[in-house]
Amino acid sequence: MAIDKVKAYLRERGMDGRVLEFDTSSATVELAAAAVGCEPARIAKTLSFHVGDRVALVVAAGDARIDNPKFKAQFGCKAKMLAADEAEPLIGHGVGGVCPFAVNEGVDVFLDESLRRFDGEGKISWTPS
């Protein structure tokens, strides 16, 4: 189960106490913000893209949108998100639970500059599927 992989990954790095699990879904930015009690912009969302023969995860603020010309300039291709049925086999996490930790080998993770405006200690939330 992906949540177990994430917990093990964080435990190895001394951060296992930072995982919050909810009885309610936090699979979207809006649901996660409601579960945590914060504004949607403060939720870090993970977007999954095909980049050539690889997969790239872009972690962005909850209110950020992908700027297609900037994406193409950065990655050399048009932004094409993974289909829902591709997420788990290619990344190791299913849609609604994709996070940038404990991903499959060969998955590249990028942090979007939209996250720079937030500082302080963050927490990782997860809703079991």
C-alpha positions as CSV (number, residue, x, y, z in Angstrom):
1,M,0.0,0.0,0.0
2,A,1.4,3.4,-1.0
3,I,0.7,5.0,2.5
4,D,3.0,2.3,4.0
5,K,5.7,3.2,1.5
6,V,5.4,6.9,2.3
7,K,5.5,6.3,6.1
8,A,8.6,4.0,5.8
9,Y,10.3,6.6,3.5
10,L,9.7,9.4,6.0
11,R,10.5,7.2,9.1
12,E,14.0,6.5,7.5
13,R,14.5,10.3,7.4
14,G,13.2,11.0,10.9
15,M,10.0,12.6,9.8
16,D,7.4,9.9,10.4
17,G,5.5,12.1,12.9
18,R,4.6,14.5,10.2
19,V,2.0,12.3,8.4
20,L,-1.7,13.2,9.1
21,E,-4.4,10.7,8.1
22,F,-8.0,11.6,7.8
23,D,-11.3,9.7,7.9
24,T,-12.6,12.0,5.2
25,S,-11.1,12.3,1.7
26,S,-8.3,14.7,1.0
27,A,-7.9,13.7,-2.6
28,T,-8.4,17.1,-4.1
29,V,-6.9,20.5,-3.1
30,E,-10.3,21.7,-1.8
31,L,-10.9,18.5,0.2
32,A,-7.4,18.6,1.7
33,A,-7.7,22.3,2.6
34,A,-11.0,21.6,4.4
35,A,-9.6,18.5,6.2
36,V,-6.5,20.4,7.4
37,G,-8.3,23.7,8.0
38,C,-6.2,26.0,5.7
39,E,-6.7,27.9,2.5
40,P,-6.4,25.8,-0.7
41,A,-3.3,27.7,-1.8
42,R,-1.3,26.2,1.1
43,I,-2.0,22.6,-0.1
44,A,1.0,21.3,-2.1
45,K,-0.5,19.4,-5.0
46,T,1.5,16.9,-7.1
47,L,0.9,17.0,-10.9
48,S,2.1,14.0,-13.0
49,F,3.4,14.5,-16.6
50,H,4.9,12.5,-19.4
51,V,8.2,14.0,-20.3
52,G,9.6,12.0,-23.2
53,D,10.0,8.4,-21.9
54,R,10.1,9.5,-18.3
55,V,7.5,10.7,-15.7
56,A,7.9,14.1,-14.0
57,L,6.1,15.1,-10.9
58,V,5.6,18.9,-10.4
59,V,4.7,19.9,-6.8
60,A,2.9,23.2,-6.8
61,A,0.8,25.4,-4.6
62,G,-2.8,24.4,-4.5
63,D,-3.9,27.5,-6.5
64,A,-1.1,27.3,-9.1
65,R,-1.8,26.4,-12.7
66,I,0.6,25.0,-15.3
67,D,1.9,27.7,-17.7
68,N,2.2,25.7,-20.9
69,P,4.8,27.9,-22.6
70,K,7.0,27.8,-19.4
71,F,6.5,24.0,-19.1
72,K,7.7,23.6,-22.7
73,A,10.6,25.8,-22.2
74,Q,11.7,23.9,-19.1
75,F,11.0,20.3,-20.3
76,G,11.3,20.6,-24.1
77,C,7.8,19.2,-24.7
78,K,4.1,20.0,-24.4
79,A,2.6,19.4,-21.0
80,K,0.7,16.1,-21.1
81,M,-0.6,14.8,-17.8
82,L,-0.7,11.0,-17.1
83,A,-4.0,9.3,-17.5
84,A,-5.6,8.2,-14.2
85,D,-4.9,4.5,-15.0
86,E,-1.2,5.3,-15.6
87,A,-0.5,6.9,-12.2
88,E,-0.1,4.0,-9.9
89,P,2.0,1.7,-12.2
90,L,4.3,4.6,-13.4
91,I,4.6,6.6,-10.1
92,G,3.8,4.1,-7.4
93,H,0.8,6.1,-6.1
94,G,-2.7,6.3,-7.4
95,V,-4.6,9.4,-8.4
96,G,-5.8,11.4,-5.4
97,G,-2.8,10.1,-3.4
98,V,0.2,11.0,-5.5
99,C,2.9,12.5,-3.4
100,P,6.6,13.2,-4.2
101,F,7.9,10.7,-1.7
102,A,8.5,6.9,-2.1
103,V,7.9,7.1,-5.8
104,N,9.1,4.5,-8.4
105,E,12.7,4.6,-9.6
106,G,13.1,6.9,-12.6
107,V,10.4,9.4,-11.6
108,D,11.7,12.9,-11.6
109,V,10.4,15.4,-8.9
110,F,10.4,19.2,-9.4
111,L,9.2,21.9,-7.0
112,D,7.3,24.7,-8.7
113,E,8.3,28.3,-7.7
114,S,4.7,28.9,-6.6
115,L,5.7,27.2,-3.3
116,R,8.3,29.9,-2.5
117,R,5.8,32.3,-1.0
118,F,5.1,29.9,1.9
119,D,7.4,29.3,4.7
120,G,7.3,27.5,8.0
121,E,6.9,23.8,8.9
122,G,4.7,21.8,6.7
123,K,2.8,18.6,7.3
124,I,2.0,15.8,4.9
125,S,-1.6,14.7,4.7
126,W,-3.0,11.5,3.3
127,T,-6.4,9.9,3.0
128,P,-6.3,6.1,2.6
129,S,-8.1,4.9,-0.5
